[in-house]
Every structure is written in structure tokens, then in C-alpha cells.
Amino acid sequence: MPGKRTRRKLTKKQQRKRRRQKHAKERDKLEEEAEKQRLLQPEYQKWLQSQEEMQEFQRLAEERERQVAEESWLRREATAQQQFRMDEAKKRREQEEVERLQREQAKERAEREEIQRRQREEETRKAAKAAAEFDAMMESMDVYLNNPHVEQPPSHLLRVMETHPEERACEFFSRTNCCRYGHACTFNHRRPMLARILLIRHFFNHSMLQERRAHKEYAAAEEHLELTEQDLRHDYDEFFRDAVEELEKFGTIVNFRTVRNTLEHLRGHVFVEYTSERSALRAFTNLQGRYYASKRLNVEFSNLRTWRGAVCGT
């Protein structure tokens, strides 16, 4: 029957297990007795001792190797930590330097903006002041020009403008009201705000007043093909009639003199002297922005000492 067969298998299995356990106990007992016998032998004791010493040596070697590895790791770790601290300190210094530079730049930018703001305010103030002064000047000039009962010109027109007040006067400019160095001259140029004489720079222009430089291509040109003094005189007479006709609209002219000089800073200058400062001022204001021969007029007041010194010829 199935149940009986199962019990039989289980019984046989337990019997085999008990036999194995018995054999194992007997084997262990035999090994213990053999081990006891071997322990009584000096050679085996020496072998055991050598094995123990070898194991101890191996343990000590492994311990030393572990210690060396640990010390090496600690050194590397210490070096890494030190390098890390150095890197962090360097980063902090660099960051602090960047922040310091940013603060300085921000401070400089703020100071610069403040200076620019003050400059703008100052320029605005000066511009407003100049505009107010200009309006007042134009109003006083208009009153002076249109009211003959006002004998004295406005006080602001009685001033003299100076380029370098601390320097001595430029002798050539004082004598001719012209200087070859212009605004670059280091000496003082004194210009009146009002005078009876007007200076119109480069008013008369003629090819014979140009500086002549011989050219090999035209050196052998026939003389009768060139301009003559008669041509210059004829052209100047026409210019004189045109200019005087227009300038006499502003007042009576006492002197009308033109500089005949080939130098660039003197060439074609015209001095016009009126009988009164009122007439000169009227001419000055009306000639502003005017053109002659496609050239804009450059008009200013002149304080010449003598005519002979101003118009010196070629």
C-alpha cells in the first residue's frame, strides 16, 4: 500500500543517516586519536610551530602592508586636504579681489556719473546763463541800433576778448589783426567786441594773389596768356563797387582797404572803417551768415593801431 511504502522509505533514510553519523563520529574519533599521536611526535610539533610562526609572519606582513597603505592614504588625504584648503583660500582671495575690483569700478562709475551729472548741470546752467545773456545782449544791441538817442553802446560790447590774458600780446596780431598761427599762437590775441573798423577775412579773392609755384609743364608759357596787373585792377574795381554798394547801406564808410598779400593768413583781407560804432555794429549783425562769391563771410571787429602797419603790401 502507498502509506506503508512511504514509511519504509523514511525508515531506510533514517537508518542511512544514523549510519553516516556513526561513521563520521568514528572517523572524527580516529582523527582525534591520530592527532593526539602526532602531537606526541617532536617533528609534528615543530611543523605546527613553524606553521604558526609562518601564519604570524604573514599576519604581521599583512598588518604592516595595511599600515603602510593606511599611512600612504593618510598622507595623500592630508596632501589633498591641504591642496583643497589652498585652492579654497586662492578662490576666496580671487573672489575677494573680484569683489574689490567690482566695488572700485562701481565707485569709480558712480563718481564718474556724479561728475558727468554735475558737468551736465553746470553746462545747462552755463547754457541758460549764456542764453539769457545773449538775449539781453541782443535786446540791448537792438535798442542801441534802433534808438539814436542812446549814445553809449551796451557795456558788454565794450569788452575785449583775449586768447591768453596771462601772456604778452602778439605783436603781429596787434599790428595787423592777423597771425599765421591762428588759434595755435601761444601769445595773446586781443579782439574787441565793438569797434568802428570791421575785418572781413579773405573777402577779395583773385588768382594773382595766390602764391605762385613754377611748374615745369607751364614754365615756358607765353607771357601774354597770363593775367596782368590791369586784369587785377579791373577785377578789384568791380569787387570794390559791389562791396561798397552793399556796405554803405549800414552807414558812412571812411576807409575801405584791401590787403594785397600772397601769404595765406593775410591774403584778400578787407578792412572797412565806419564813421561810428553804431554803423559798424549794424553792418556786423547784417553780414552774419551772408555769402559772397560762394564763400561765407567771416566778419569781426578790428582794433588796428595804424593803417600803415596793417596794410603792408606784398
JOPEGI-V550890 format. One line per field, one symbol per residue. ss: DSSP state (h for helix, s for strand, l for the rest). phi: phi as a letter, one per 20 degrees, with the letter a starting at -180 (. if undefined). psi: psi as a letter, one per 20 degrees, with the letter a starting at -180 (. if undefined). A space follows every 10 residues. Layout:
ss->???
phi->???
psi->???
This chain:
ss->lhhhhhhhhh hhhhhhhhhh hhhhhhhhhh hhhhhhhhhl lhhhhhhhhh hhhhhhhhhh hhhhhhhhhh hhhhhhhhhh hhhhhhhhhh hhhhhhhhhh hhhhhhhhhh hhhhhhhhhh hhhhhhhhhh hhhhhhhhhh hhhhhhllll llllhhhhls ssllllllsl hhhhhhllll lhhhlllsls ssllllssss llllllhhhl llllllllll llhhhlllhh hhhhhhhhhh hhhhhhhlll llssssssll llllllllls ssssllhhhh hhhhhhhlll ssllssllss ssllllhhhh llll
phi->.fffffffff ffffffffff ffffffffff ffffffffff efffffffff ffffffffff ffffffffff ffffffffff ffffffffff ffffffffff ffffffffff ffffffffff ffffffffff ffffffffff fffffedffe eefgffeeec ececgeefff ffffeclcbf elfefeeedd cfebafdddd flfecbffef fecfdffdfe ffffeefdff ffffffffff ffffgffffe qfeecccdee befgecfmfc dcdefbffff ffffffefne cblmcffddb ecdfecffff ddnf
psi->qhhhhghggh ghghghghgg hghgggghgg hghhhhghhi phghghgggh gggghgghgh ghgghggggg gggggggggg gghggggggg ggggghgghg hggggggggg gghgghghgg gggggggggh ggggghghgh hgghhioiio gprqhiijrp ppgnhirqqo ghhhhikqph iciipirpop pqipripqoo pkgppqhiiq ppppphhjhj qphiirqrhh gggghhgggg ggghhghihi rppgqoppon piqgiipjqp ppprhqhggh hggghhipjq qpljpppnpr qqlqgqhhhg nia.
